[in-house]
């Protein structure tokens, strides 16, 4: 809109004022018409531009439709017997209906997200309003819940993530001892290094002996049913109940939700006098479940056992096989007899599927429980089955094709690694034979809601399931892939209809890999003929169109939205209408029912606009404007490249809560503020240590062991005229008790720049010499000066989280500043927020920008996150330097978009450090270790400061060689820009090479010659040597440095294995993966 306004202003100005004129000219009708014509022409040009995906509509004048189905209350409390919901909505519905108090902890994703808006208008199953309390997690969590339940009959529910549950375990013990019927609904998941959420139950299993009952569910319907069972069971047996589910699930499924009248009746159930297990078994039976649920062949000899959250994918895999599956739905209390009774008499092997992020060095909790049941239960000795452990972080990759292999390995082994070997290889299987539709959207285009609306259209006629994959980190905006299948659960099926609402996605994803033959594909754009669209599609896409005999259509959504006067946020209805027209799956009346009536919208004559004729007009218009594009014959013989595009986006959602969890020490009820003290109180604490229980520590706020060491050398290795400052540091460890192993990293606890801290304190009106006490996680007060706190502890010049924006807004006295702060963390402000993140806006920047928001220092110290240690690979061997530790560091600095100089906090601290200064450090272990035998070859590849650990390796081998022992070959590949400027430790390396310790060097200085040379090129030259050392002499390979050369380095190793060992590329790749598992091929990249 602002761009349109600017254009109008420029055009009007050009018509109304002549150059050099100082007086306004009256604007004629002709001038206005001329401006209008030019605007219309410009809009038409923009809308018809090939590849344009932008809707050009004045947002203020445009028609914005309000969706019913996006309103969770509308769906959850509808009269439909079955509703289309996700697992979080199903649990929210039950938890709210059966509670008086709901405590929502951060990190639980969408669980409890909408309940805050319910509490003022929605009543629970007993007709009462519910109090929803948003909590924050810290050690000793649940104290507020305990306090709320003291001496009253309120029913309480906790909604949390599995990670938050860990900090609650001590107090769950207390709740169980007090027989408090608190229900915990726990989303069990973790986020890996690729920011992908996956199911993870380790944290839940840590609470198995807390005295709480533990239930699980594996899909939306089960989640609803188990939630009801959890609340009723807690009330009957007066014990806390933990109901956990897959917190990473984004599936939407049809589920039958009990109306609140029936929930209230269920809660009135009475105990039948049995123990907790018996009562749970009875309640589960009412919903058609068992504590131990067996599925599969009645005469199965191999039976898999898994916890409930993992059951769904495994159930699909064992269908139509000779293998059985026991799903442990009620894990605590554990029943040996119940488990044994669930096994078929034919059982010879029990395979316990244990879900864990890293392979246990020992058998996990479920295995131990089952082992005890088999060993000490009612089974006769001669009929006891063998026990086999099988582990992986997830079982979603296990398909029916893997089951025979698993059964075969169970006959021969006691342990099966499901995260390695053949289990990671996809097995070619027929896709599910069900109708499916897939929608591709870029979120900011406004089209993403189309898939949700189509889901609800189909839901009215069929049983469907929906699977959503959203990559929030895609460059250019979040991409959303939605697959709808006519099935009772989400399955992998070929699509009969594919809507691509942004054509740019055809170049990023292998969209047609999911298409059925003769599928319908509709693209967003103005093209009417194959010749028009040809240059906008890749060869791979065009060839696939012809091979699959695709029916290709286009819709010019930008132009249609403008002609229909639709707001950009309502353009999704165009794609809904296109779906209706191309599939004949519903009519305009069904589509109309997805929207609210147009209560406040009138036409040009002032008459109220009716929704039904409007939707019918949109449907009719879109149906006429759909263009069928004939596939061109030349597309059948196109050359294609071998690049493999992803078939679906990786589901990576921005985890705001995770980001905020590190932002500050958060508390149960009100934030404990710091306390400004007088100097005499601090003096008393030192003078009368016993009375005040005073302890002196370097960094009491840190959980890891820290050491105080002294800088003995700070030497720049690159010339002062060079733009990169790479420097060598040596620290004296005498008397510090610091011990480190080869390959370890040194964590440096850096300080903020003194001048910048003093400037901030002066501007903020603080006296750096004042004393302040701040409580730490253990409840103890830490006393420092204001300067110490802002210089050594608080990351004042670091990036603030959204939590800081929100808290800062509460202190803003200027209404506009408060609105702006809250806007930045709202969905509408995400682009501006991202720009600030990219510009590395700091805590200090925000405080200086929003001057009316000035928290008192007692509050500010809890709002700013602590400085985190920066870890650097140690560049020395303690055997060679027993009282010293060395580092190799490159100073980091850059300019943001505004031209302001920024610095890496810790490298700046180290670069400016004077000899003799004290430094606080800690040790972080690493997998970078030398081979177990001194005679084994060592192959090292380091880029830039990635040379650090290899200097330590060489020193360690030098000590061994000096003692008279024989050492194996050492090969070093080192890469940097040029030899004269960045040959780090060059003299040392040449000396070791001359001495024969460093047997071979491959130096790659990329800018020393016209054609750039990198370490992978040097490795290719030495392919035969690499093969000999790695295969024949059992050598170890190490890479340290940035991530970008990892695939090229691997290719170089594969090249040697293939050309000099006769190993094909696939097997060579598998061999390298095995070496990684065995710590023979080690990467330390960043």
C-alpha positions, -999 to +999 in steps of 0.1 A: +000+000+000+028+024+009+045+017-025+011+024-042+008+057-023+043+067-033+036+060-069+004+080-069+022+109-052+050+109-078+026+107-108+003+135-094+033+157-087+045+153-123+010+163-136+003+191-111+037+209-111+059+220-139+096+221-134+108+253-118+073+263-108+067+274-072+030+277-071+005+248-072-015+243-103-052+232-100-054+195-106-077+189-136-099+159-143-077+150-172-047+149-149-065+125-125-076+103-154-041+102-167-027+091-134-054+065-130-046+051-165-009+049-158-015+032-125-038+006-141-013+000-169+015-004-143-006-029-123-015-049-154+022-050-164+031-062-130+004-088-128+012-102-163+049-104-159+061-139-165+068-157-133+052-130-111+037-144-079+027-110-064-008-099-058-012-061-065-042-050-045-047-020-022-050-038+011-073-011+027-099-013+000-096-050-006-120-077+005-107-099+033-125-131+040-126-145+076-120-182+079-141-204+102-117-233+101-087-213+113-107-206+145-098-236+167-129-229+189-151-231+159-137-266+150-134-281+185-168-270+197-187-277+165-216-302+164-197-325+141-192-360+155-157-362+141-135-332+137-103-326+118-077-316+144-041-321+153-028-337+185-022-304+203-058-293+197-072-326+209-053-324+242-060-287+247-097-295+243-097-323+270-073-306+294-093-274+294-126-293+298-114-313+328-094-287+347-098-257+369-062-246+365-040-251+335-002-243+337+014-239+303+052-242+303+074-230+274+089-253+248+058-273+243+053-260+207+016-254+199+004-273+230-016-248+251-009-220+227-045-210+223-059-216+258-050-181+270-077-167+247-103-192+260-103-185+297-124-154+295-153-169+275-151-207+273-164-227+303-151-262+311-172-294+314-185-283+348-196-249+336-167-230+352-141-206+337-106-220+338-075-201+349-047-205+324-012-196+337+017-192+314+048-204+333+086-203+328+109-232+334+138-234+358+153-259+383+126-269+408+097-262+385+062-270+397+065-251+430+037-227+418+015-258+410+021-272+444+012-239+460-020-235+440-032-270+451-025-266+488-057-268+509-082-267+480-100-291+457-090-276+424-080-299+396-047-289+378-031-298+345+004-291+333+012-287+296+049-290+289+077-304+267+097-334+277+127-311+283+107-290+308+096-322+325+132-330+334+133-300+358+100-310+373+109-346+384+119-338+420+085-321+426+066-349+408+080-371+435+065-347+461+032-346+443+030-384+443+039-386+480+011-360+487-012-380+464-021-349+443-040-358+411-021-335+387-022-344+351+009-338+329+004-337+291+039-339+277+050-333+241+080-357+238+105-343+213+139-328+208+154-306+181+186-318+164+215-298+150+197-294+117+168-277+136+145-306+128+122-317+156+118-354+162+102-376+188+124-383+218+113-400+250+145-401+271+134-372+293+100-388+299+116-421+309+137-402+334+104-396+353+094-433+353+103-438+390+087-406+402+056-423+415+035-410+387+014-431+363+028-430+328+005-433+297+013-428+260-005-422+227+006-424+191-021-405+170-047-378+174-076-401+184-055-419+209-042-386+223-078-375+230-087-408+245-056-411+267-060-375+278-095-384+291-082-416+308-054-396+324-077-371+340-102-397+352-075-420+365-057-392+384-090-384+401-097-420+410-063-431+423-052-397+436-018-398+419-001-376+392-005-390+357+020-383+329+005-386+294+031-382+268+028-381+230+050-373+199+055-336+203+071-333+168+039-346+151+023-322+127-003-346+113-040-335+112-065-364+115-102-370+119-110-376+156-141-381+176-141-357+206-164-363+235-187-333+241-181-316+275-213-330+289-199-366+285-165-355+298-181-342+330-199-376+334-166-395+328-150-375+356-176-387+380-164-423+377-157-441+410-128-463+419-136-501+420-112-508+448-083-521+427-047-509+426-035-482+401-027-508+374-061-525+377-080-491+376-060-480+346-067-513+328-104-509+335-105-473+322-085-481+291-109-509+283-138-485+282-121-468+252-111-501+236-075-501+247-052-524+267-021-516+288-001-539+265-017-540+230-007-569+207-011-566+169+002-589+142+004-626+134-012-649+161+017-674+157+045-649+155+079-662+166+095-627+167+077-600+186+087-563+186+080-542+217+078-505+217+064-476+237+032-460+226+046-429+209+066-450+185+039-475+177+022-459+147+050-462+122+060-497+134+024-509+132+024-501+095+057-519+090+046-552+106+013-554+088+010-585+067+043-599+081+050-629+104+063-605+131+041-593+160+041-560+179+034-552+215+026-516+222+033-505+258+005-480+263+007-480+302+043-479+312+039-472+349+028-489+369+046-518+352+029-552+352+051-582+345+021-605+342+003-581+319+032-580+296+037-617+295+000-623+289+002-600+258+027-623+241+016-651+218+026-686+230+048-690+199+072-662+208+109-671+205+125-637+202+115-604+218+130-574+201+128-543+224+128-511+203+144-484+223+142-448+211+173-428+221+193-399+206+226-417+212+231-455+215+230-465+251+263-479+265+239-501+284+203-514+279+176-488+284+147-488+309+122-506+287+146-534+280+155-538+317+118-540+326+111-566+300+142-586+309+130-587+345+095-598+334+109-626+313+135-637+339+114-635+370+079-637+356+056-667+351+072-680+320+087-715+324+125-716+320+123-737+288+099-713+271+117-681+279+122-662+246+156-646+237+159-608+243+173-585+217+178-547+220+173-526+189+180-488+191+175-457+170+166-421+176+134-427+156+116-456+140+099-436+112+124-449+087+115-485+094+092-499+067+077-532+059+108-540+038+131-538+068+110-562+090+124-595+075+159-582+080+152-572+116+137-607+123+167-623+107+192-603+128+172-610+159+179-647+154+216-641+154+224-610+175+217-596+209+218-560+197+206-544+164+216-509+154+186-496+135+204-463+127+231-479+106+237-502+076+208-517+057+182-501+080+191-467+066+187-478+030+153-471+016+134-502+005+115-498-027+078-504-018+046-497-034+031-464-024-002-465-006-031-469-031-051-440-019-062-407-034-039-378-024-034-341-031-003-320-024-001-283-021+031-263-023+032-227-009+055-200+002+039-187+034+043-150+027+023-153-006-010-157+013-019-190-004-010-215+023-044-215+039-058-231+008-047-266+018-063-262+052-096-252+037-095-280+011-089-304+039-120-293+056-140-295+024-130-331+019-134-339+056-171-333+052-174-362+028-145-385+034-121-398+060-089-380+054-055-373+071-032-343+066+006-341+069+023-307+069+060-300+064+071-264+070+106-252+066+108-219+083+145-214+075+142-215+037+159-186+021+131-164+006+104-173+031+090-203+048+078-231+024+048-252+033+041-286+019+007-301+027-003-336+017-040-347+020-048-384+018-082-401+018-072-424+046-076-427+084-039-417+089-012-399+071+006-423+047+032-418+019+011-419-013+015-406-049-006-375-055-034-373-080-036-335-077-006-311-071-010-274-066+022-253-069+013-218-058+048-204-063+066-216-094+100-209-079+095-241-058+098-262-090+135-253-091+141-262-054+122-294-050+115-326-070+078-319-069+068-345-096+085-373-077+053-374-057+030-374-087+009-403-100+007-409-137-018-386-154-020-365-122-034-330-124-008-302-118-018-266-115+008-238-115+005-201-105+013-178-134-001-161-165+011-186-191-013-200-217+010-221-239+039-244-235+061-219-254+052-192-228+060-213-197+090-233-211+117-209-199+103-208-164+106-246-159+136-268-155+144-295-180+139-321-152+104-308-145+094-307-181+107-342-188+089-355-158+057-338-171+059-358-203+070-391-187+040-391-163+016-377-189+006-349-165-024-328-171-009-293-167-030-262-159-021-226-150-040-200-130-030-163-130-038-158-093-023-123-092-045-109-119-076-127-106-071-114-071-069-079-084-099-082-106-119-098-078-107-071-053-093-097-029-070-088+000-036-106-004-044-126+027-075-140+010-059-151-023-061-187-010-097-189-020-086-187-057-067-220-052-096-235-033-119-226-063-093-240-087-092-273-068-130-275-069-131-269-106-104-294-114-115-322-091-153-317-089-150-327-053-174-301-038-195-271-048-195-234-039-220-239-011-195-262+007-168-236+002-190-208+015-195-227+048-158-223+055-161-185+059-179-161+081-206-139+067-196-104+054-212-085+082-195-052+077-188-052+040-210-031+016-210-026-022-208+006-041-245+014-035-242+009+003-259-025+003-246-053+025-226-079+004-238-115+008-212-142+011-229-169-010-231-150-043-196-136-037-181-171-033-201-184-063-188-155-084-152-163-074-157-200-082-173-193-116-146-167-125-117-190-115-132-220-134-134-199-166-098-186-161-081-220-156-059-226-186-049-261-199-014-261-212-004-287-238+029-304-232+054-298-260+069-328-279+105-315-275+101-319-237+103-357-241+140-357-252+155-331-229+189-335-213+189-334-175+215-332-148+222-357-120+214-333-091+190-348-066+164-323-053+146-329-021+111-344-025+097-326+005+109-297+027+126-306+059+102-297+087+121-270+105+099-246+125+114-216+143+115-226+179+109-193+196+105-209+230+138-228+227+155-196+217+140-178+247+148-206+271+184-195+272+175-159+274+173-155+311+169-173+343+131-177+345+110-184+375+078-199+386+058-169+396+074-135+396+109-128+385+133-125+415+150-092+411+186-084+418+192-063+449+214-032+451+235-033+483+258-010+501+295-018+503+294-024+540+270-054+535+294-069+510+323-063+535+303-081+563+298-111+540+336-113+536+345-106+572+319-129+588+320-158+563+305-184+587+276-162+597+267-154+561+278-188+548+300-169+523+319-188+496+344-173+472+344-185+436+357-173+403+324-178+384+298-193+408+271-187+381+286-214+359+278-251+362+310-264+347+344-266+364+364-234+358+401-226+361+419-193+364+450-192+341+474-164+330+483-152+295+520-156+289+522-149+251+499-132+226+516-133+191+501-123+158+509-149+131+497-129+101+513-096+089+498-064+103+491-053+068+469-084+062+431-081+066+428-111+089+443-112+123+452-148+132+470-150+165+487-175+188+480-175+225+499-193+253+485-195+289+504-205+320+484-231+339+508-234+369+488-239+401+454-239+383+450-278+384+439-275+347+443-309+330+433-315+294+434-343+269+445-344+233+418-329+211+399-311+239+386-276+234+392-247+258+361-228+268+371-191+272+347-170+294+353-137+277+345-102+289+328-073+272+349-043+261+357-021+291+352+012+273+319+001+258+307-011+292+317+021+310+300+042+282+267+022+287+268+024+325+273+062+322+244+066+297+221+043+318+229+063+350+247+034+368+276+035+391+300+007+382+313+005+418+279-002+433+274-037+447+245-059+435+233-093+446+216-117+422+202-151+431+214-180+410+196-213+401+204-229+435+188-200+453+222-186+466+229-149+462+260-138+441+275-105+450+294-084+424+300-048+415+278-034+387+308-031+365+318-068+371+283-079+362+280-060+330+316-066+320+321-103+329+286-119+331+259-102+310+259-105+272+250-068+269+264-066+233+248-099+222+216-106+204+184-104+224+157-130+222+120-123+216+115-127+254+136-096+260+115-075+235+083-086+253+097-079+288+112-046+276+078-036+262+062-039+297+086-011+309+079+013+280+061+044+291+058+057+255+027+040+239+042+040+204+075+024+216+055-003+234+035-010+203+066-012+182+083-036+205+053-059+206+048-056+168+084-068+163+077-101+180+043-106+164+037-126+132+032-094+113+066-081+124+086-112+116+103-096+086+114-066+105+125-088+134+146-110+111+162-078+096+172-068+131+187-103+137+206-101+105+219-066+115+230-081+149+210-056+169+221-060+205+206-055+240+223-022+242+210-011+208+174-018+219+178+000+252+192+031+234+165+029+207+135+026+230+145+051+256+112+052+274+117+015+283+142+017+311+140-013+335+156-008+369+190-024+371+176-049+396+153-062+368+177-057+339+203-081+352+177-109+349+166-098+315+199-100+297+213-134+289+247-145+304+278-145+282+283-180+269+319-194+267+334-197+233+353-229+226+386-232+208+404-264+199+436-266+220+467-263+199+491-280+222+499-313+239+501-313+277+528-339+275+550-315+256+538-284+276+528-296+311+522-261+325+508-244+294+479-245+270+480-229+235+452-216+212+450-205+176+424-178+171+412-156+142+397-122+152+361-118+140+347-084+129+323-072+103+300-043+093+262-045+096+238-031+070+240+003+087+278+004+084+284-001+121+315-021+131+307-053+150+331-076+167+332-112+179+329-108+216+354-134+227+380-130+199+381-092+205+386-100+242+415-123+234+431-102+207+433-072+230+445-092+261+478-081+277+504-106+289+499-113+325+461-110+324+440-137+342+415-156+321+386-179+333+384-211+312+368-245+312+374-277+293+351-293+267+360-329+257+361-339+220+362-370+198+394-357+181+417-384+195+448-401+181+444-438+170+449-463+198+482-476+183+511-453+178+519-472+146+486-464+129+488-437+102+472-403+109+458-382+081+449-347+091+431-321+070+429-285+084+417-252+070+429-220+086+425-222+124+414-258+119+451-265+121+450-261+160+442-297+171+467-311+145+495-291+160+487-309+193+486-343+174+520-337+159+535-326+193+520-357+210+535-381+184+568-361+186+570-370+224+563-407+216+590-407+189+615-390+212+610-418+238+624-442+212+591-458+201+582-463+165+554-441+152+532-444+122+531-420+092+515-385+097+500-368+067+489-331+069+467-313+044+466-276+052+446-250+034+445-212+036+445-182+012+482-178+005+515-190+018+531-157+026+502-144+047+486-175+063+510-204+065+502-209+101+530-225+122+548-230+089+583-231+103+573-257+129+556-278+102+586-277+079+609-287+108+587-317+116+586-326+079+624-325+077+627-346+108+605-373+092+577-371+118+554-353+094+559-378+066+539-360+039+523-325+035+497-314+010+497-275+011+468-258-006+471-220-008+440-211-028+450-177-040+487-183-048+480-193-084+455-184-111+434-215-106+423-220-070+436-251-053+420-265-022+429-294+001+405-318-017+426-313-049+458-322-030+440-353-016+430-363-051+467-362-061+474-385-032+445-409-037+467-440-038+485-430-006+451-424+012+438-457+001+469-475+013+469-458+047+432-460+054+425-496+041+458-515+043+473-498+074+441-490+094+448-453+094+425-426+109+413-395+091+405-361+106+390-329+092+389-297+112+376-263+099+346-249+082+318-272+069+319-263+032+347-287+021+332-318+039+315-333+007+345-325-015+369-341+010+347-372+012+346-374-026+384-373-026+386-402-001+360-421-021+380-415-053+410-432-037+390-461-025+374-466-059+404-462-081+430-480-060+408-504-040+382-514-065+354-503-041+324-489-058+312-454-048+281-466-029+301-491-008+329-465-003+303-441+011+289-468+034+325-476+045+331-440+055+298-439+075+311-470+093+344-453+100+325-423+114+306-447+138+339-462+149+356-428+153+381-436+125+368-408+102+363-377+124+349-344+115+351-313+137+336-286+116+318-253+123 
